[in-house]
């Protein structure tokens, strides 16, 4: 869930093995790992205000894959695999 909207839904094992939404990928990459050395990557930018959410995908201002389509239209939560749904125009399996 990002900014009050469900962006990815999958069984836990599938979600952690194959995150498809850029927010899910960034969130998992930001988790510290024992023995990994260094600091994990953060997610650049800031979450939108709940009082002034941007049009289109709510993650588009922070997403490295965002394009004009992402900023104009809100993606639907679409099935991309068995029991795996993602709300992203750029999600690739």
TORBA-856005 format. One record per residue (C-alpha): residue in three letters; residue number from 1; x negated, y negated, z. Coordinates in steps of 0.05 Angstrom, whole numbers, plus 5000, padded with zeros to 4 digits. Layout:
# TORBA-856005
<pt><r>ALA</r><k>NUM</k><u>X</u><v>Y</v><w>Z</w></pt>
...
# end
This chain:
# TORBA-856005
<pt><r>UNK</r><k>1</k><u>5000</u><v>5000</v><w>5000</w></pt>
<pt><r>UNK</r><k>2</k><u>4974</u><v>4931</v><w>4982</w></pt>
<pt><r>UNK</r><k>3</k><u>5008</u><v>4865</v><w>5000</w></pt>
<pt><r>UNK</r><k>4</k><u>5073</u><v>4900</v><w>5018</w></pt>
<pt><r>UNK</r><k>5</k><u>5077</u><v>4942</v><w>4954</w></pt>
<pt><r>UNK</r><k>6</k><u>5063</u><v>5016</v><w>4945</w></pt>
<pt><r>UNK</r><k>7</k><u>5007</u><v>5022</v><w>4894</w></pt>
<pt><r>UNK</r><k>8</k><u>4989</u><v>5096</v><w>4899</w></pt>
<pt><r>UNK</r><k>9</k><u>5024</u><v>5158</v><w>4925</w></pt>
<pt><r>UNK</r><k>10</k><u>4994</u><v>5227</v><w>4925</w></pt>
<pt><r>UNK</r><k>11</k><u>4981</u><v>5286</v><w>4972</w></pt>
<pt><r>UNK</r><k>12</k><u>4922</u><v>5268</v><w>5017</w></pt>
<pt><r>UNK</r><k>13</k><u>4873</u><v>5317</v><w>4986</w></pt>
<pt><r>UNK</r><k>14</k><u>4889</u><v>5292</v><w>4915</w></pt>
<pt><r>UNK</r><k>15</k><u>4887</u><v>5219</v><w>4937</w></pt>
<pt><r>UNK</r><k>16</k><u>4818</u><v>5223</v><w>4969</w></pt>
<pt><r>UNK</r><k>17</k><u>4790</u><v>5267</v><w>4914</w></pt>
<pt><r>UNK</r><k>18</k><u>4818</u><v>5226</v><w>4856</w></pt>
<pt><r>UNK</r><k>19</k><u>4841</u><v>5156</v><w>4875</w></pt>
<pt><r>UNK</r><k>20</k><u>4867</u><v>5121</v><w>4813</w></pt>
<pt><r>UNK</r><k>21</k><u>4888</u><v>5051</v><w>4833</w></pt>
<pt><r>UNK</r><k>22</k><u>4829</u><v>5001</v><w>4836</w></pt>
<pt><r>UNK</r><k>23</k><u>4851</u><v>4981</v><w>4907</w></pt>
<pt><r>UNK</r><k>24</k><u>4850</u><v>5054</v><w>4930</w></pt>
<pt><r>UNK</r><k>25</k><u>4781</u><v>5064</v><w>4899</w></pt>
<pt><r>UNK</r><k>26</k><u>4754</u><v>5000</v><w>4932</w></pt>
<pt><r>UNK</r><k>27</k><u>4785</u><v>5017</v><w>4999</w></pt>
<pt><r>UNK</r><k>28</k><u>4754</u><v>5086</v><w>5000</w></pt>
<pt><r>UNK</r><k>29</k><u>4687</u><v>5058</v><w>4977</w></pt>
<pt><r>UNK</r><k>30</k><u>4688</u><v>5009</v><w>5036</w></pt>
<pt><r>UNK</r><k>31</k><u>4689</u><v>5065</v><w>5089</w></pt>
<pt><r>UNK</r><k>32</k><u>4621</u><v>5071</v><w>5124</w></pt>
<pt><r>UNK</r><k>33</k><u>4588</u><v>5140</v><w>5115</w></pt>
<pt><r>UNK</r><k>34</k><u>4541</u><v>5171</v><w>5166</w></pt>
<pt><r>UNK</r><k>35</k><u>4471</u><v>5176</v><w>5137</w></pt>
<pt><r>UNK</r><k>36</k><u>4488</u><v>5136</v><w>5075</w></pt>
<pt><r>UNK</r><k>37</k><u>4443</u><v>5078</v><w>5094</w></pt>
<pt><r>UNK</r><k>38</k><u>4460</u><v>5006</v><w>5081</w></pt>
<pt><r>UNK</r><k>39</k><u>4529</u><v>4974</v><w>5086</w></pt>
<pt><r>UNK</r><k>40</k><u>4588</u><v>4998</v><w>5046</w></pt>
<pt><r>UNK</r><k>41</k><u>4616</u><v>4952</v><w>4992</w></pt>
<pt><r>UNK</r><k>42</k><u>4671</u><v>4905</v><w>5013</w></pt>
<pt><r>UNK</r><k>43</k><u>4730</u><v>4883</v><w>4972</w></pt>
<pt><r>UNK</r><k>44</k><u>4717</u><v>4813</v><w>4945</w></pt>
<pt><r>UNK</r><k>45</k><u>4769</u><v>4758</v><w>4951</w></pt>
<pt><r>UNK</r><k>46</k><u>4827</u><v>4752</v><w>4998</w></pt>
<pt><r>UNK</r><k>47</k><u>4895</u><v>4785</v><w>5004</w></pt>
<pt><r>UNK</r><k>48</k><u>4951</u><v>4740</v><w>4977</w></pt>
<pt><r>UNK</r><k>49</k><u>4996</u><v>4703</v><w>5026</w></pt>
<pt><r>UNK</r><k>50</k><u>5062</u><v>4739</v><w>5039</w></pt>
<pt><r>UNK</r><k>51</k><u>5095</u><v>4671</v><w>5026</w></pt>
<pt><r>UNK</r><k>52</k><u>5061</u><v>4658</v><w>4958</w></pt>
<pt><r>UNK</r><k>53</k><u>5048</u><v>4724</v><w>4923</w></pt>
<pt><r>UNK</r><k>54</k><u>5021</u><v>4718</v><w>4853</w></pt>
<pt><r>UNK</r><k>55</k><u>5063</u><v>4742</v><w>4793</w></pt>
<pt><r>UNK</r><k>56</k><u>5045</u><v>4809</v><w>4764</w></pt>
<pt><r>UNK</r><k>57</k><u>5002</u><v>4859</v><w>4801</w></pt>
<pt><r>UNK</r><k>58</k><u>4989</u><v>4835</v><w>4872</w></pt>
<pt><r>UNK</r><k>59</k><u>4917</u><v>4861</v><w>4869</w></pt>
<pt><r>UNK</r><k>60</k><u>4901</u><v>4827</v><w>4802</w></pt>
<pt><r>UNK</r><k>61</k><u>4863</u><v>4768</v><w>4834</w></pt>
<pt><r>UNK</r><k>62</k><u>4814</u><v>4818</v><w>4867</w></pt>
<pt><r>UNK</r><k>63</k><u>4813</u><v>4872</v><w>4814</w></pt>
<pt><r>UNK</r><k>64</k><u>4752</u><v>4881</v><w>4769</w></pt>
<pt><r>UNK</r><k>65</k><u>4797</u><v>4911</v><w>4714</w></pt>
<pt><r>UNK</r><k>66</k><u>4852</u><v>4858</v><w>4713</w></pt>
<pt><r>UNK</r><k>67</k><u>4871</u><v>4825</v><w>4648</w></pt>
<pt><r>UNK</r><k>68</k><u>4927</u><v>4778</v><w>4627</w></pt>
<pt><r>UNK</r><k>69</k><u>4978</u><v>4835</v><w>4626</w></pt>
<pt><r>UNK</r><k>70</k><u>4962</u><v>4851</v><w>4699</w></pt>
<pt><r>UNK</r><k>71</k><u>4972</u><v>4779</v><w>4719</w></pt>
<pt><r>UNK</r><k>72</k><u>5038</u><v>4772</v><w>4682</w></pt>
<pt><r>UNK</r><k>73</k><u>5077</u><v>4836</v><w>4696</w></pt>
<pt><r>UNK</r><k>74</k><u>5084</u><v>4879</v><w>4758</w></pt>
<pt><r>UNK</r><k>75</k><u>5066</u><v>4952</v><w>4741</w></pt>
<pt><r>UNK</r><k>76</k><u>5117</u><v>5006</v><w>4759</w></pt>
<pt><r>UNK</r><k>77</k><u>5098</u><v>5064</v><w>4804</w></pt>
<pt><r>UNK</r><k>78</k><u>5090</u><v>5116</v><w>4749</w></pt>
<pt><r>UNK</r><k>79</k><u>5076</u><v>5190</v><w>4752</w></pt>
<pt><r>UNK</r><k>80</k><u>5006</u><v>5206</v><w>4727</w></pt>
<pt><r>UNK</r><k>81</k><u>5000</u><v>5277</v><w>4750</w></pt>
<pt><r>UNK</r><k>82</k><u>5036</u><v>5329</v><w>4793</w></pt>
<pt><r>UNK</r><k>83</k><u>5059</u><v>5291</v><w>4856</w></pt>
<pt><r>UNK</r><k>84</k><u>5012</u><v>5233</v><w>4839</w></pt>
<pt><r>UNK</r><k>85</k><u>5040</u><v>5164</v><w>4824</w></pt>
<pt><r>UNK</r><k>86</k><u>5003</u><v>5099</v><w>4813</w></pt>
<pt><r>UNK</r><k>87</k><u>5025</u><v>5027</v><w>4799</w></pt>
<pt><r>UNK</r><k>88</k><u>4970</u><v>5003</v><w>4752</w></pt>
<pt><r>UNK</r><k>89</k><u>4965</u><v>4988</v><w>4678</w></pt>
<pt><r>UNK</r><k>90</k><u>4891</u><v>5008</v><w>4679</w></pt>
<pt><r>UNK</r><k>91</k><u>4894</u><v>5072</v><w>4720</w></pt>
<pt><r>UNK</r><k>92</k><u>4859</u><v>5128</v><w>4683</w></pt>
<pt><r>UNK</r><k>93</k><u>4862</u><v>5201</v><w>4700</w></pt>
# end
